[in-house]
Amino acid sequence: MASGDDQQDELGKVLAVASSKGGVGKSTLVMALASALENNGLDVGILDNDPNQPVIEWLSETKIPGITAYPKVSDNDVFDRIDAMRRNHDIVLADMEGSANLGVAMAIASADLVLVPSQGSSLDHKEAAKTLGLIKNQSKLQRRDIPYRIVFTRTNPAITPRSLKHAYEQLRERNLPILKEEFTNLDAFKLFVEEGQSLYKLNADQAPNLKGALATLHRLAAEVISIIQDPEHGLEKPTSSSEHAEEA
């Protein structure tokens, strides 16, 4: 009979993508990461708890083998649904509602890693602080540090505006962990959603910047996997997630 630890190791990992603010590219990031993880041979389950059900819509016409989407459940059922999904998939992605509610808190409580999307504006920075507060509270309740990273989305791969530079400085001053790779604003990252297929099924005629998008996504997915395997990956110094959230 397998021990409790062995059984825990057999469960799939959970990546929650959460922000108290909508319109930060959260769902597109989830779908892009799902494409990359499936392309790497992982069986991916996605809990689409966004009220608009963008992931369900994405997969409505063309099924992608290796990616299964589950429709929205009530806030009270989020934890149990994710727990059940972990038993059937190598990795579970939770695309949560753009608010700081109970369902988001339950997804965070389940997570091996939380990604907090931000476009770098002062408003996004303030909204991200609400999500970091949820991470802090759930870390205390779960009696474990819940790893997280802030990920900049919809950034221009060629230009870094002053507002984004200022956001970098603020986060570094407050010792908040950032993904080194950004989810850039490339057309390919919009087109694959509109086409209802994996990013890897596009061709260069459909998306002239496809090669750059795939390279970006490969680096992003590799960084995410590395952090799930080692929560200290990429951190300048060992600091617990609850301490980070405290400073937010």
C-alpha positions as CSV (number, residue, x, y, z in Angstrom):
1,M,0.0,0.0,0.0
2,A,1.3,3.4,-0.9
3,S,2.1,5.8,1.9
4,G,0.3,9.2,2.3
5,D,3.4,10.9,0.8
6,D,3.5,8.5,-2.1
7,Q,-0.2,9.1,-2.9
8,Q,0.3,12.8,-2.7
9,D,3.2,12.6,-5.2
10,E,1.0,10.7,-7.6
11,L,-1.5,13.6,-7.7
12,G,-1.3,16.2,-10.5
13,K,0.1,19.6,-9.8
14,V,-2.2,22.7,-9.6
15,L,-1.4,26.0,-11.3
16,A,-3.9,28.8,-10.3
17,V,-4.1,32.0,-12.4
18,A,-5.8,34.6,-10.3
19,S,-6.3,38.4,-10.4
20,S,-8.9,40.6,-8.7
21,K,-9.0,42.7,-11.9
22,G,-10.4,41.5,-15.2
23,G,-8.9,42.3,-18.6
24,V,-5.3,41.4,-17.8
25,G,-5.0,38.5,-20.3
26,K,-5.6,35.8,-17.6
27,S,-7.6,33.4,-19.7
28,T,-5.4,33.7,-22.8
29,L,-2.4,33.0,-20.6
30,V,-4.1,29.8,-19.3
31,M,-4.9,28.6,-22.8
32,A,-1.4,29.3,-24.1
33,L,0.2,27.5,-21.2
34,A,-2.2,24.6,-21.6
35,S,-1.1,24.4,-25.3
36,A,2.5,24.3,-24.3
37,L,2.1,21.7,-21.5
38,E,0.0,19.4,-23.7
39,N,2.6,19.8,-26.4
40,N,5.2,18.6,-23.9
41,G,3.2,15.4,-23.3
42,L,1.3,16.3,-20.2
43,D,-2.4,15.6,-19.7
44,V,-4.0,19.0,-18.8
45,G,-7.2,19.7,-17.0
46,I,-8.6,23.3,-16.9
47,L,-11.2,24.5,-14.5
48,D,-12.9,27.4,-16.3
49,N,-14.3,29.4,-13.5
50,D,-14.4,32.6,-15.4
51,P,-18.1,33.6,-15.8
52,N,-17.7,34.1,-19.5
53,Q,-16.3,30.5,-19.9
54,P,-13.6,31.5,-22.4
55,V,-11.8,28.1,-22.2
56,I,-15.0,26.2,-22.8
57,E,-15.6,28.4,-25.8
58,W,-12.1,27.9,-27.1
59,L,-12.5,24.1,-27.1
60,S,-16.1,24.1,-28.2
61,E,-15.5,23.3,-31.9
62,T,-12.1,21.7,-32.0
63,K,-11.1,19.2,-29.2
64,I,-7.5,19.1,-28.3
65,P,-6.3,15.6,-27.2
66,G,-4.6,16.0,-23.8
67,I,-6.6,19.1,-22.8
68,T,-10.0,18.8,-20.9
69,A,-12.0,21.8,-19.8
70,Y,-14.4,21.7,-16.9
71,P,-17.2,24.3,-16.6
72,K,-17.6,26.8,-13.7
73,V,-18.6,25.5,-10.3
74,S,-19.8,27.4,-7.2
75,D,-17.2,29.0,-5.0
76,N,-17.9,26.4,-2.3
77,D,-17.2,23.6,-4.8
78,V,-13.9,24.9,-6.2
79,F,-11.6,23.1,-3.8
80,D,-13.3,19.7,-4.2
81,R,-13.5,20.0,-8.0
82,I,-9.8,20.8,-8.3
83,D,-8.9,18.0,-5.9
84,A,-10.9,15.6,-8.1
85,M,-9.2,16.9,-11.2
86,R,-5.8,16.3,-9.7
87,R,-6.5,12.6,-9.7
88,N,-7.1,12.5,-13.4
89,H,-4.6,14.9,-14.9
90,D,-0.9,15.5,-14.8
91,I,-1.5,19.2,-14.2
92,V,-4.6,21.3,-13.4
93,L,-4.9,24.9,-14.5
94,A,-7.5,27.0,-12.7
95,D,-8.7,30.0,-14.6
96,M,-10.5,32.0,-11.9
97,E,-13.0,34.9,-11.9
98,G,-11.5,38.4,-12.0
99,S,-12.3,39.2,-8.4
100,A,-11.1,38.5,-4.9
101,N,-13.8,36.0,-3.8
102,L,-14.1,32.7,-2.0
103,G,-13.7,30.7,-5.2
104,V,-10.4,32.4,-5.9
105,A,-9.3,31.8,-2.3
106,M,-10.1,28.1,-2.6
107,A,-8.1,27.8,-5.9
108,I,-5.2,29.5,-4.2
109,A,-5.5,27.1,-1.2
110,S,-5.2,24.1,-3.7
111,A,-2.3,25.5,-5.7
112,D,1.3,24.4,-6.1
113,L,1.9,27.7,-7.8
114,V,-0.2,30.9,-8.3
115,L,0.4,33.2,-11.2
116,V,-0.8,36.8,-10.7
117,P,-1.2,38.6,-14.1
118,S,-0.5,42.3,-14.3
119,Q,-0.1,44.8,-17.1
120,G,2.2,47.0,-14.9
121,S,-0.2,49.9,-14.4
122,S,-0.7,51.5,-11.0
123,L,-4.2,50.2,-11.0
124,D,-3.1,46.6,-11.8
125,H,-0.4,46.9,-9.1
126,K,-3.1,47.8,-6.5
127,E,-5.4,45.0,-7.6
128,A,-2.5,42.5,-7.5
129,A,-2.0,43.4,-3.9
130,K,-5.6,42.1,-3.2
131,T,-4.6,38.7,-4.7
132,L,-1.4,38.7,-2.7
133,G,-3.4,39.3,0.4
134,L,-5.5,36.2,-0.4
135,I,-2.2,34.2,-0.9
136,K,-1.0,35.4,2.5
137,N,-4.2,34.4,4.2
138,Q,-4.4,31.0,2.6
139,S,-0.8,30.3,3.4
140,K,-1.6,30.9,7.1
141,L,-4.8,28.7,6.9
142,Q,-3.0,25.9,5.0
143,R,0.1,26.1,7.3
144,R,2.3,26.2,4.2
145,D,3.9,28.8,2.0
146,I,2.0,28.9,-1.3
147,P,4.5,29.8,-4.1
148,Y,3.5,32.6,-6.4
149,R,4.8,34.8,-9.1
150,I,3.6,38.0,-10.7
151,V,3.6,37.7,-14.5
152,F,3.5,40.7,-16.8
153,T,1.0,40.3,-19.6
154,R,0.3,42.0,-22.9
155,T,3.7,43.7,-22.9
156,N,5.4,44.9,-26.0
157,P,8.4,42.7,-26.9
158,A,10.2,45.6,-28.5
159,I,9.6,48.5,-26.1
160,T,9.4,48.8,-22.3
161,P,7.4,51.9,-21.5
162,R,8.2,54.0,-18.5
163,S,5.2,52.8,-16.5
164,L,6.4,49.2,-16.8
165,K,9.9,50.1,-15.8
166,H,8.4,51.8,-12.7
167,A,6.4,48.7,-12.0
168,Y,9.6,46.6,-12.1
169,E,11.3,48.9,-9.7
170,Q,8.4,48.9,-7.2
171,L,8.2,45.1,-7.2
172,R,11.9,44.7,-6.7
173,E,12.0,47.2,-3.9
174,R,9.3,45.3,-2.1
175,N,11.0,41.9,-2.8
176,L,7.9,40.6,-4.7
177,P,8.7,37.6,-7.0
178,I,8.3,38.2,-10.8
179,L,8.4,35.7,-13.6
180,K,11.4,36.5,-15.7
181,E,9.5,35.7,-18.9
182,E,6.6,37.9,-19.9
183,F,3.5,37.0,-21.8
184,T,3.9,39.5,-24.7
185,N,1.3,41.1,-26.8
186,L,1.9,39.1,-30.0
187,D,-0.9,38.5,-32.6
188,A,-0.3,34.8,-32.4
189,F,-1.4,34.8,-28.8
190,K,-4.8,36.2,-29.9
191,L,-5.2,34.3,-33.1
192,F,-5.0,30.8,-31.7
193,V,-7.9,31.6,-29.3
194,E,-10.0,33.0,-32.2
195,E,-9.2,29.9,-34.3
196,G,-10.2,27.6,-31.4
197,Q,-7.1,25.4,-31.6
198,S,-3.7,24.9,-30.0
199,L,-1.1,27.5,-30.7
200,Y,0.9,24.7,-32.2
201,K,-1.6,24.1,-34.9
202,L,-1.2,27.6,-36.4
203,N,1.1,28.2,-39.3
204,A,3.4,31.1,-40.3
205,D,0.9,32.2,-43.0
206,Q,-1.8,32.7,-40.3
207,A,0.5,34.3,-37.8
208,P,3.7,35.9,-39.1
209,N,5.1,36.2,-35.6
210,L,4.4,32.6,-34.7
211,K,8.0,31.6,-34.3
212,G,8.6,34.4,-31.8
213,A,5.4,33.5,-29.9
214,L,6.3,29.9,-29.6
215,A,9.8,30.7,-28.4
216,T,8.3,33.0,-25.8
217,L,5.8,30.4,-24.7
218,H,8.5,27.7,-24.5
219,R,10.5,29.9,-22.1
220,L,7.4,30.8,-20.1
221,A,6.2,27.2,-19.7
222,A,9.7,26.0,-18.8
223,E,10.0,28.7,-16.1
224,V,6.6,27.7,-14.7
225,I,7.5,24.0,-14.6
226,S,10.8,24.8,-12.9
227,I,9.0,26.8,-10.1
228,I,6.5,24.0,-9.6
229,Q,9.3,21.6,-9.2
230,D,11.4,24.0,-7.0
231,P,9.5,26.9,-5.5
232,E,12.7,28.8,-4.9
233,H,13.6,28.7,-8.6
234,G,14.6,32.2,-9.8
235,L,14.3,33.9,-6.5
236,E,17.1,36.3,-5.6
237,K,17.0,35.2,-2.0
238,P,14.9,32.6,-0.1
239,T,11.8,34.4,1.2
240,S,8.5,32.8,2.0
241,S,5.4,33.7,-0.1
242,S,3.6,34.7,3.0
243,E,6.3,37.2,3.8
244,H,6.1,38.6,0.3
245,A,2.4,39.0,0.6
246,E,2.8,40.7,4.0
247,E,4.9,43.4,2.4
248,A,2.3,43.9,-0.3
